[in-house]
Amino acid sequence: MMLASLFVLIYVDPGATLTTMIDASTDALTLCIELCAVYAVWLGLLEIVDASGLGKKLAKLLRPIIKKLFKIDNEEIEKMIALNMSANMLGLGNAATPMGIKAMQAMDDKSGVATYSMMMLVIVNATSIQLLPSTVIGLRANAGSSDPADIILPTILATIVTTSVGILLAILCNKIKTRLARKKK
């Protein structure tokens, strides 16, 4: 897509090609720096939450949901999943990634096959309910939107639907897999 755009620009206005490429790279770098600042703040906040013990309290609050969804009984993994889910709910997917990776590593049974809890984490992480899509709000504000936060309600509704459907499909697939495994025996 990028190459096609470049060829069209060269064809339509060859003189503007270099200027447009430089402007775009400047805009991209500015956006990266602004997003790095946002992520630095939120990652720092997540570290404070973890160091203060709030992560354990959050895990305790989310424990019934985590136990039911992920079928695990490990406080450390529950804490990592709770922090991952919290960051995703705040719209900080990249800030959630380190906790998600740690949780995945802790759930790995070294069989080379993804466990049910690992697959559920991928689904919940990918579809994550977002109560405050802060990254998208930041992007919209940076782009000059008159009301960058007007996407909150549609985002909440859409992510509730996608997360619910993803979880239901994962549970259904797991039941089918379990039945097939029983029939083979």
N, C-alpha and C positions, 0 to 999 in steps of 0.2 A: 504494500500500500504506500509505503514511504517512497519507494523507487518510482512507482507510477505517478505519484504527486510531483516528484522532482522532474520527471520527464515532461509532464504537462506544463509545469511552470517554465521549464526551459523552452518549450515550444511556444507558449503563449506570450511570455515576457522574459526573454533571456537576460536582459539587463538587471532585472530585479532578483535573479536567482541567488546571487551571493549575498545581497543585502537581506533577503528573506531568511536564508539559512543562518546568518549571523544573529539576526533578531530572534529567531526561534531558539537557537542555542542559548542566548542570553536569558530568554524567558524561562527555558527549562532549568537552567542553573539557579535562577532566582527562586523558582518554585521548589526545587530540591532543598535549598538552604532554609526556606520558610518551613517546609515540612519537617526537616531535621530538627528545627527548633521546637516545633510542636511535639514531635516524638520524644525529644530529650526531656521535655517537661513531664510528659505522661509516663515515660519509662522511669524517671526519677521518682515520680509519685508512686508507681507500682513497687519500687524498691523500698520506699518508706512504708508502704502498706505491709509489705512482707516483713521488714525489720521490726515494725511496731507490734506484730502479732495480730494485726487486723486481718491478715490473710487467713490465719487459722480460724478466726471468728467468722469470716466470710465463708470458708469451707464448711464450717459447722452449720451455718445458715442454709447453705446450698446442699448439704450432705444428703438429705432425703432424695432430692432430684438426681444428684450425681450417682448415688448408690443404685437407684432404679434404672437410670439410663445406661450407665456404664458397667454395671454389675461388678464393681470392685470394692474391696474393703482394705484400703491402705490410706491412712491419713495424709501422708506426704503427696501422693498422687492426687487425692481429692483436693488438697490445697492448690496444687499446680493447675488443675482443671478449673477450680473456682476463680483463680486469678486470670486464667485464659478467658473464661467466659465473661468475667467482669470487664476486661479490656475490650473484648469484642462488643459488649453491650454499649460501651462508650464510643464505639466506632473507631477503635484504635487497633485495627487488624495487625499492623506491623508490630505494635507494642505487645500484642498477645502472642506473637510467634515464639519468643524464647520460652515462655511457660508451656506452650503447646508442645514444643520440641522436647523439653525436659519430661513432660508427662508421657509422651510417646516412648521415650527411651526407658522410662521406668516401667511402662506396661509391656515392653518387649520381652517375650519369653524365649528369645533366641532360636525360635523354630524356623525363622525365615518366612513365616506366614503371619499376616496381620490378624490380630485377635479381634473379637467382637468389640471390645472396649476401644481399641485403636481405631477401628472403622467408625464407631460412633463419634469419637472425638473429631475425626476428619469431617464427618457430616455436620456436627454441631458447630465446628469451627468455620466451615465453608459457608453455612447458611446463617450463622449467628444472628440472633435477635438483636437489633440495634435500637437502643432507647435514645441514644444521642449520637447521630452520625457525624462526629466532630471533624473527621478528615474531609468528608464531602462538604460540610458547612464551610470549613476553611478554604477549600478549593473554590467554592462558589463566591465566598467573600473576596478572595484574591482576584477572581475574574470580574468583580464589579457588580455582582448580583444585588438588586435592590432589597431583597429579603432572602438572604442565604439560608435561613433556618426554616423556610416554608416547606421543606422536604421532610420534616420530622415525622408527622403523622403518616404520610404515605410510606415512608421507610419502615416505621414500626409495623404497620399492617402487612407490608410485603414480606418483611423478614419473619414475622410470626407465621405466616402461611408457609414460606419456604422451609423454615425450621421444622414445623409440624409435619409437613409432607415428607421431608427427609428422614425424620425420626421414625415415622410410621412405616416408610418403605424399608428402612434398615431393620426394624423389628420383624416385618413380614419376611424379608429375605432370610433373616436368621432362623425364623421358624421353619421356612421351607428347607433350608440347609440342614437343620436338625432332623426333620422328618426324613429327608433323603438319606442322611447318615444312618438313621435307625433302620431303614429298609434294607440298606446294604448289609447290615449285620444280621 
